[in-house]
Structure formats: C-alpha cells, structure tokens
Amino acid sequence: MSSRAVAPVLMPEPSRSADGSHAAKAAARAVDLGALPEWDLSDLYSGLDAPGFRADLERAEADCRSFAGRYAGRVAEIAGGPDASAALAEAVRAYEGIEELLGKLMSYAGLVYSGDTTDERRAKFYGDTRERLTNASGDLLFFALELNRIADAVMDAAMASGPLAHYAPWLEDLRREKPFQLEDRIEKLFLEKSVTANAAWDRLFNETIASLRFTVGGESLTLEPTLNKLQDPDGAVRQEAAGALSAVFRANLRIFTLITNTLAKDKEISDRWRGFKDVADARHLANRVEPEVVAALVEAVQAAYPRLSHRYYRLKAKWFGVEALPYWDRNAPLPRVEQRTIPWTEARDTVLDAYGAFSPRMASIARDFFDRRWIDAPTRPGKAPGAFAHPTVPSVHPYVLVNYQGKPRDVMTLAHELGHGVHQVLAGPNGALMAPTPLTLAETASVFGEMLTFRRLLANTRDTTQRRAMLAAKVEDMINTVVRQIAFYAFERKVHLARQQGELTAEQINALWISVQAESLGPAITLDAGYEPFWAYIPHFIHSPFYVYAYAFGDCLVNSLYGVYAKAEGGFVERYFALLSAGGSKPYGELLEPFGLDASDPGFWQIGLGMIEGMIAELEAMEAQG
C-alpha cells in the first residue's frame, strides 16, 4: 500500500536483541541474506537537525500565511474578473508549490519515524512536524472551499481554455467534494483537531505495535519476524508463533479495542456532519469509484468463496494429510518441498529481470531504487512492520520500505512495492496536485509487477514439485489479496455499523472477526481458540478505514490487464506506461478504455476471479497426476 498521508520510516541502527542467542541467530540470518540496503534520506534532508529542514519549515509556514493574505476571500472575485483563467491558474500554481513543500517536510518526518517508532526523539520530531504543518495548512483551507463556491458555469468557462485548463482534472476532482463541504470555521476546526483526534490514535497504534514482543523458541521477537514464523517449515514453530501472537494480542486487547472504538466513533461524527449516508461512502469518494462498482466487486468475490478459498484450502489440507488445517498452517509452505533462504541480490536480480523482460524502461526505473539507496530492507526493532512505497513529492522520488527475510513471499513483496515506486516516478511530472493516483488504480502497477515476476519465475522452473509449490504460493497470495481483503472489508463494515449502537467490547469485535473469517476461509481451516484477537494488528483498519478493497480491486483488474498483455496485442507496453504516467489526471474508467476493460460491467470481476480459479484447477490436475 502507498499514500502521502502515511508517514512511516527508518534510520540505520544496529540490531538489538534480547540475548546472545538471538544476536547469534540474527547474525547468521544476515549472512544468508547478504548485505541489506538501508535508505539514504538525504535527498529530502540530511538529518533531524538539518538547517535546511528548519528553514523549509519556517518558509512553509510563512508561505501559507502569505497565500492566505493574498487570496482569502478573493477567489470568487478573481474568477469573475478579466482573464480569469490566467489569474486562477497563477493562484493554483502557488498553492501547488506550497503543497509540494508541505509534502516534502511531512514525508521526511514520516520516513524517519517509520525507521523506529519506539524512539522518543523521532516520535517527537514526527509529532512536532505534523502539528506545525497541520496548523500551517489551516491557512490554505479556504482555497478549496472558495473554489467550490464558484458557480459551475463560471468555472467551466475559466477551465475551457487558457492556463487553468491544465488543472481541470484537479478542479473536477475538487468539485466531487462539494456536497460534503462544511462551513469554513468547522472545516478548520476539523483540521486542527485531527492532531489530537484520529492522528493521535494512529500514532498510539503504531507505537504500541512496535513495542510488542513475542517469545518464540526462546527468542524475543518483534511483530514482523514473528509473523514470518507462520511460514516456517516446522509445524511446531508455526504453532508456537501463533500462540505467542495470540497471547500478546489478547494481553493488549483493551488498548486495541479502545483505539478501534474511538476511531470508529470519530469517523461516524465526521461522516454525519458531512452528510455521508454509508460507513464507506467517504472512502468511495476519495477513491473516485462508484459505490455500486465496489458492491459488485464484493458480491462477486463473496459468491466465489466456495470456488476459490474453500476449494484451495481443501486441497492444501489434503496435501498435509488432514481434514482441516489449523489457522497457523494457512500460509505454511507445502510439505516435502525444499525451503531455502533467498539472498537479497538474488531477489533484486529476479525482480529486475522480470521487469526488464516486460520493458527495459521499467527495469531502469526500478534499478534506481537499488543503486541510489531508495530502499530500506532489514528488519529492526521499532521499524514499521509490513511494507510500503512512499511517493514523497514529485521534485524528489519515492522511497520503499520492506522487512526482507529471504522468503519467496518477500521477493513478491519487493516486486509489489517496486511496482508502486515505478508508478509514482512516472506519475510525478503531473505535479503535486495531480500525481497521486486514486486507489482504484493505485494497486495496478504493484500487482502487475508481482504477476510479471511470478510468471517469469514459473516459466524458468522445470521441476514439477517446485512448480506446484510456486503455483500454490501464488494462489495463496491471490486469495490473501482478493478473498482476505474483501473479508477485511466486510469485518470493517460490521464493526463500524455495530459501533453506531454503542461501544463494542473486545469479545464483540472478536466475534465479528471470527464470523467473517470462517465464512471466507471455509471449513478446511480450523479457527481454533486463539485466533479471535488477530484483527488487532491490521494497520489498514486504523490508518485507512475501508482501504482494503483496493487490493481486491487491483488484483482482479490486473488479472484482466495481464490477460490483454498475454494476448501479445501490439502497443500494450506503451498503453500501460500511459496509464501509469497519468497519475490522478484521468478517471480510472477512461484509463482502462484503451485496453477494452470496463470495471462498471458486473461481469468484469469474473475475469479476474476466473484466473485464480484456473490456477486452482491446474493444481488439482497436478494432484490427480500424482
């Protein structure tokens, strides 16, 4: 996942461990993986105390005040005056320049914080920066509100030609917010209070997750290495890791339950004031996707549960010689298949080779992330879990964070995040206002990058056992991306709707979690006691409510897109780069037209789901052949 609002990150720091045994094992793993890169953030700023950062922060605050002094209360007058197109374009350009500077400052603070969210100095730096920038951006709030008060006919005339035409896509996007805007002082109150409201609870979640420790095999581990144990070849290790996760999550359920209740209520208040009818309507608007399109996706995936996840896990249970798999074996490697650690250099070359086979240009952009130290790869205590690609701002470049541990899935994660990075680089020339991509297409390049990498690896694998393992791993990834994320979406809906009736207890949330997981995973997965609190660590529920369907949207879309590519239609690469380069300057429907794809067609989703179903059928055929 990627968003300018997400402000995670890292600084080089020696690995800390609970005891000498852990340190020795960590050193051995480092040898297996090779030298892992840590990013160089100096393209943003040279350090927390850098004079350039302080100067830019002060300039940003002054520029915001100056902009308000020049334009506040005058936007309608400018729009009705002579040469409105040029005058408004000048104002929008000035606004865009300030947004670029604000984004650069916040990106740096967020990336530094992601490197160790438990470090008090970084946490304070991040918190202080966010607070000052939130206050400063309050001086800019009037601009979008006043633009949206201009009569449509007047704005249409100004955008029709002249300099303002360049910003027409952004202005059209702005108009979609018009029905949900509030009076200026209320908007400013919402903005200023965000520092002590949702942003503060987000931060509490981050720092709580980063501080958790799980004991597995005598080692005290952070979240990422513990989750990684669920893919260990040894079933006893997987079970122990699952027990450790469950115990620690349950011990901290009071705080996770409080965070969830508070943020759900905070969102309900905001939605009610703005006039959103459904709990997910604000996300659909932000994604620039019609609610009925999302509903069609959700309905199609839920109807396919028996043909996808239920069917696959029944097959996997058979491979393990059991009627049903315990939940900790859901992502276990297949039995009797050699598991090896993949060194970093091999992962890098695998992804770059796959990208290069599709387009040398794509590989060249991705290579910059390795050569110019735009990637942070090691796991470290306090480092943000998971992975992301942060676009920063168009005048700099994206950064990628992964927690690389040498598993095949880690290679796919690297391919995924580099896809985001390539997309962000290509979209950058659109400028700070139109480079960000709506979530309907934000996962396109990432999932497509994964698919390219997988297909190249599969084509180069001749051993039947290894091919089956690769195919099974890909099916599991696609189930995790499509089925699991739609189940997450269903869980969020249940939580937010139930919260409207009053606070939820931890056990109530646990029960909602188990209900959607049981429905989506099917009878071949046993949700033993202990799985109930596993909702607690999912960051999307906290940071980006209802974001999760974007993964399913992107996976199904890419399956269809890859089908077009597989037909070897001429000009596909050029059309694909045009799609990525558009950023947020065009709606997703218009960008898909050159490929003959229409996501508003209810049958569209069956194309992507059919590809997953076909892979499962291929695995079943391999099983039948012995």
N, C-alpha and C positions, 0 to 999 in steps of 0.2 A: 504494500500500500504505500501513496505519496500525497502530501498536502503541505502547502506553505504554512498552514496553521499548526502543523505538527512541528514541534521544535526539539527533537531529540538530539543525543550525541556523545563524543568521546575525545579524550586526550590520552596520549601514550602514558601508560602507567604499568609498573611491574605487577605481575600476577601475585595476589595474596592467597594464602591457603591456611586451612585450619591446623594442619600438622605437617611434619616432614614427609609422611607417606603420600599425602595429597600433592605436595610440591614435586616429589619424585615422579609421580604418575603424570602430573601436568607437563613436566619437562619431557617425559617420554612421548607424550602425545604431540608436543611441539615438534619433536624430531620427525615423527611420522608425517605431520602436515607440512613441514618445511617452514620457511620464514613467511609469516603472515603480515600483510601490509597494514599500517595504521595511517589514517588520512592526515594530510597536511592542510590545515585550515587557514594558512597564511594568505591564500588568495582572497579570503574575506578580511581577516585581521590577524595580526601577529601574536596577539595574546589578550588575556583579560584586562591587563593594564595598558594596552597599546594606546598611545596618544591619538592615533587615527580613529580608534573606536570612540573615544571620549569626544573628539572633535566632531565626528559624524553624528553622534547622539545629540550633541548641542545644536548642530546645524539642522537636524531633522526637526527638533522642537521649534527652532526659530522659523524654519520654512513653513511649518504648519500654521504658526501664528500669522506669518506674513500672508499666506494664501487666504486665510480667513479674513484678514483685514482688507484684502483686495477684492474678494468675490462674495463674501457672505451677504445675503440679502439683495444681490445684484444680478443673479443668474437669469431670471426672467427678463429683466431689463436688457441684458446683453442679447438674449435670444430674439427680442423684438426690435433690436436696433439694426443699423446698417451693417452689411457684410457679417451677418450672424454666424455663418459657417466658419469663417476665419477666426472671429473673436471667441466663439465657443471652443474651437479646436485648440486655440492657444491656452485656454483655461484647462482643458483636459490634458494637454501635454504637460503642463506644470504639475497637475495633480498626479499624473503617471510618474513623473520624476520623483516626487515625494514618496509615492508608494514603493518605488524601486529602492529608495534609501531606507525606508522603514523595514522593508522586507530583508534587505541585506543585514541590518543590525539584528533583527529578530532571528534570522536564520543562524547567524553565528552564535548567539546566546543559546539557541535551542540545540545546536550541534554540540557545543561544549558541554551542556547539561547532560545530553544523552551519553556522553562518554563515561560519566559516573554520577548517577542521580542521587547517590548517597553522600557525595562530597558537599559539605556545607558551603564552601566558598563558591563552588559552581552553582549550587542551588540558589544562593543569594544573588549571584550575578544574573542568573536567568530571571529570578523573580523581580529584581530591581529594574532590569531592562524591560521586561514585559509591562511593568507598572508605568514606567515613564513613557513608553511608546503608546500604551493604551490612552494615557492622558493626552499625549500629543495628537493622536489620531482623532480625539474628540473634536479638535478644531477643524477637521476635514469632513466631519459627519454631515454638515449642512449641504455639501456639494451634490451628493447623490439624491438627497431629498428634494433639493430645489430643482435639479434637472428633471425629476419625475413629476414636478408640478407644472412643467411647461406643457401647454396644450399639444396633443399629438400632431395636429396639422402643422403647427409652428415647427416642432422638432423634425417632422418628416421633411419639410421644406429645407431646413438647415442641413440635414443629412444627405439630401438628394444629390448634391454635388459640392465641390469645394473641399477644403481641408478636413471638414468634420466627417466626410464620407468614410475616411479611413477608420474612424472609431464607431461606425454604425453598429457593428456586431456587439460591441461592449454596451453601447447605449440601448440596444434592443434587449440585451440580457437584463440590463438595469430596469427596464420597463416591466419585466415579469415580476419584479419585487413590489411594484407599485401598489397592488391591492392590499399588501400586508405591512406597509409602512405605517409608522405611528408618528405622532406629533414630535417635533424636533427635540424638545426637552426630555421626553420619555425615551427617545432613541439614545440620547446622550447618557441618561441615567442607566439604561441597559448596558451600554458600552462600558461605562466607568465601573459599574457594579460587577462586571464579569470577572474582574481581578480577584474579588473576594467571593465570587459565586462559583460558576462552573470551572473557571480556570484554576481556582484554588483546590477544588475537589479532584480535578485531573492530576494536579501535581501531587496531592496526597496519595492517590492511587499509584502513581509512578514510583514514588519514594518508598511506599510500603512494599510493592512488588520487588523492588531492587534490594530491599533489606532482608527478604525472606531467605532462610537457609534450610536445606533438605539433606538429611543424613542417609546416604546410600553406600553400602559396602564400607562403612567406617569413614567415608569422606563427607565433608560438609560442603554442599554444592549450592550454587545459585540456581535460579529457575531454568535457564536455557540448558545447561549441562544435565539437569535432572530430567527435563522433558526428552532430551536426547537419549536417555537411558531406556525410554519406551521403545526404542528401535534397536536395543542391544540383542545380539543373537541368543543370549542366555535368558530363558524364560523366567528364571528365579530373579535375575536382576531387574527385568521388566516389572515383575510383581512387587518387588521391594520398592522400586522407584514410584510406582503407582500408589503404594501405601504411604510413602513419605509425602508425596504431593497431597494426597487426601488429608492426612493428619495435619499438615501445616495450613492448608486452606481452611480446614474446619476450625483450627485454633484461632484463625484470623477472620472468621465469618462475620463477627459483629461489625468490624470496620468496613468490610466489603459490602455488607448489607446496608450500612448507613450511607456509604458513598452512592450505592445504586438507588436507594430510596430518595436521597437528596437530589441527585441529578435528574431522575425521572420527574420529580415534582418541579424542579427548576424549569425543565423543558415544557411541562404542562402549562406552567404560568406563562411562559413566553408564547407558546402556541395559542393559548386562549386570548391573550392580549392582541396578537397579530391576526387572529381570525382563521387559523388553520383548523380544519374540521377533523382530520385523521391524524393519528400519532406520527405517521411517517410522511405527511404532506410536505413538511419543511425540507426533508431530505430529497424528496422527488423534485421539488422546485430548485434546490441547489444543484441537483444532478441534471436539470433540464430534461427530465424524462417524464412522460405522461404516466399518471398512476395506473391507468388501465394496462399499459405495457408491462409494468412491474407485476401487476396482478396476474397477467397472462403467463409471465415467466414463473412466478411462484406456483401457480396452479399446474403448469406443465411439469415442473420438477417434482412436486409432491405426488402427482399422479404416476410419475416414473419411479418412485422409490422401490416398488417391488421388482422392477426390471433392472434396476441399477444396484443400489447399495444392498438390498436384501439378497439379491441374486449373487452378487460378488462375494459377500461375506459368507454365504452358504458354501460357496466353492472354496473359499480360504479355510473355513473350518474343516472341510474335508481334507485339505492338504495337511492340516495339523492333526488329523485323525480324531476329531471331536465333533459332537453335535453342534456345539456353540462355543465361540471364543469368549474368554473373559475380556473385559474392556481394555485391559492393558496390553492385549495382543492384537488390537485392531490394526496398528501400524507396524506390527512385528515383521522382520524380514522372513522370507519363506524358509522353511526348514530344509536342511541339506543343500543350501546354496552358499557358496563361499562369500564371506563378507570381508571386504578389505577397506583399509583407510585410503582415501584418495588425496594425494598431496595437493597443495594449493596450486602449484604450477600446472599440474595435470588438469585441474578444474578450470583454470584460466584458459589453457590451450583448447580444451574441449569446447568451451563456450565461444571463443573467438573463431575457431574453425567452423563451427556451425553457423555463426553469424556471417562469416566470410563466404561460405558456400551459397548463402542467400544473396548477399550483396557485399562487395569489398568496402563500400562506403559505410555500411552498418558496422562491420568489424573495426574499421578505422576509428569510428567514434567511440566504440566500446573499449578499444585498446587504450585510449587516452585515460580512462579511469584507472587502469593498472599503471601506466607509465608515469602519470602525473600525480599519483597518490591521492586519488579521489575516493578511495575505498578504505573502510575500516573493517577488518575481518576477524581479529581474535575475540574469543570470549574473555570477559574480565568481570570480577566482582563489581557490581554497581552499574555496569554498562546496560543500556536499554536492551531489553530482550527482543527477539524476533529479527526483523529486517525491514529496511525501508530505503527508498531513494528520495532524497530531499532536493527539490528543484532550486533552492535558494532564489536567485534573481537572474534575469536574462544577461546582465552585464558580467556575471561571474560564470558559474557552471554548477551542475548538480553534484551532490555527494551521496555515496551509497554506504549503508551500514548493514553488515551481516554478522552472524555469530557462527563462523565456519568451524565445523568439527569433523570434516572429512567423510561424511555420509553422502550416498548418491543424491538424497534429497537436498543436501546443502549445495550440490552442483546445480540442481534445478532452481534453487532459491537464488543463486548467483545469476543464472541466466534470466530469471524473472526480474530482479532488481536492475540489472543492466538494461533490460528492455525499457523499463521506466526511464532510466538515465538517458538512453538514446532518444526516446520520445521527448524528454524535457529539453535536451540540447537542440533538437530540430525545431521545437515549438518556440524556443527562446526569442528568435527575431521578431515575433509578433509583439514583443514588448510586455511590460509588467501587467498590463490590464487584460491582454488577450492571449498570453502564453499559457496560463493554467487551463487544463483540459477538464471538462465535466466528467464526472465519474462514470458516465455511460461509456466513455471511450478511454478512461484513464488506465484501465487494466488491459487494453488491447495489445499494446506493444510488449508488455511484460509477459502475458500468457503466450503470445505468438513467439517470443524469444525462447520460452520454455519448450514449446512444441518443436521449434527448429532444432534445438539441442537434443531433445528426446529422439526425434526421427533420425537424426544423423547417427546417434549412438546405436540405435536399433539396427540401422542399415549396415553398420560395421560389426555387428555381433553375429557370429555364426553358431556358437554353441547353443543348443536348444534349451538347456537348463537356464543359462544366463538370459536368453531372450524371454523366456517365460517370466523370470524374476523382474526383468526390466518392464515388460508389458504390465505385469501385476502392479509394480510400483507406480507406473503412470496412471493406471486405472484408479489406484488409491488416491493419488494426487488429485485426479479429476473429481472423484467422489468428495474428497475433502474441500475442493473448490466450489463444487456445484451443490451437492446434496447437503453437506455440512453447513455451508454458508446460508442456504435457504432455511435450514433448521434453526440456525442462529437468528435469522430474521424473524421467524415465527416465535422464537423464545422472547426476543425483544418486544414484539407486539404484545405478547401475553403479559409481560412484566409491566409495560407502560400502561396498558389498559387496566390491569388489576390495580396499579398504583393510584389510579384516579379514584378508587373507592377507599383509599387509606393506605397507611404504611404496611409494607409487606415484611413478614418475619423471614428469617433465613430459611426456615423449613418450607415456607410457602414458595420461595424462589427456587429452592432445591427441587420441589415437586414439579414446578413448571419446566425446569431444566430436564428432568428425567422423562417427562411426558413427551417432549419434542424429540429427545434423543432416541427414545425407544421407538417412536414412530418412524424416524428417518433411518436408523441403523438396521432395524428389523430383528427377527427372532434369533438370528445366528450370532448376535452379540449379546452377551450377558452383562447387564449393568449391575454388577454386584454392589453390595453396600460399600460405600467409599467413593463412588463416582458422583454422588449428589452435589458436592461443592465445586466441581470442576469449572463451573461457569465463572468463578471468581477471578480467574487470571486473564480472561479475554479482554484485551485493551480496547477493541473497537466498541464494545458496549459503553465504555466510559468516554472515550475521546471523540467518537464519531457515531452517534446513535443511528442505526439503520444503514450504515455504510455497507454492511456485509453483502447485501445482494449484488453490489457492483462486481464482486468476484465471480458470482454465478453468471451475471450478465456478460462479463468479459470472456469467460471461458466458453460459453455457448456461442458467443459472437465469433470468437477466434476459431472455434471448430468449423464454423461455416466459412469464415475467411480462408482458413487453411485448405478447405475443400476447393475453393476457387483457385488458390495457388497450385494445388496438386494437379489441376487440370492443365497446367502449363499454359495458361492464357497469356498472350503477349501483352506486355506493358504492365504486368501486375506489380513489379517492384516499384516502378515509377508512381503508380496509383497509390501504393502503400506508403511511400515516402510523402506523397502529397497529403494523405490522411494525417500522418503524424505531424507534418510541418504546419498544419492548420491550427494546432493548439485549440484554443477556445474560440476561434474566429468564425466557426461554422457549426450549425447544429448537427448532431450525430446522424440524423436521417439523411441529410444532404451529403455527408461524407461517405455514407455507405452506398449511395446510389451508383457510383461508378463500378461497384462490384456486383451489382444486381441483387443486393441484400436489403430487406425491409423488416426491421425489428417490430414494426407495428402489426405485421401479419402474424396471427396466432400460431400458424404452422411453422413460423421461423424457428422457434425454440426446439422443435422436434429434430431439426437438422443437427444441432449440436449434441442433443441428448442421444441421438441415433449413433453418433460416432463413439460415444462411451459404451453404448450397448453393443456395438460391433466389436469393440476390443474385448469385452467380457465374453462374447460368443467365441472369439478367437482363442481365448484362454480355455474355455470349455472344450473346444475341439482339440487343443493340445493335450488336455487331460484325458480325453477319450482315446487318443492315440497312444497314451502311455508315455 
